[in-house]
Amino acid sequence: MSCANTYYDPIPTAGEAEPNVGGVSAVDFGVSNNTAQKIVTGVSSIKTTSVILAQMRIEDTTTHSSEDMLIDPIRVHVKDIIAGVGFTIYAQMDNAPANGTYKVNWFLA
């Protein structure tokens, strides 16, 4: 699993707190799969106790229009948090196998 499509941008917050981190990552279901995973790295501020919010990004990709995501919803979860490194995004299509790439928003809360 490649991390080539993964990036994160610091999101400024008020006060003395460390900036929050979020980004967009692409999950690739390949030709026909019900699940896909994406390893997100480079998140040095992540802790094993961090809360990570993830949701599908309703935006066109090279393989799907934004309408596809409204018709065939994909569930996303976060697992395998590694302090100072990153985590894994797990995506699942329940009604039929998915194909191609979809974008996922993520945010360290």
Secondary structure by P-SEA (a helix, b strand, c coil): cccccbbbbbbbbcccccbbbbbbbbbbccccccbbbbbbcccccccccbbbbbbbcccccccccaaaaaabbbbbbbcccccccbbbbbbbbcccccccbbbbbbbcc
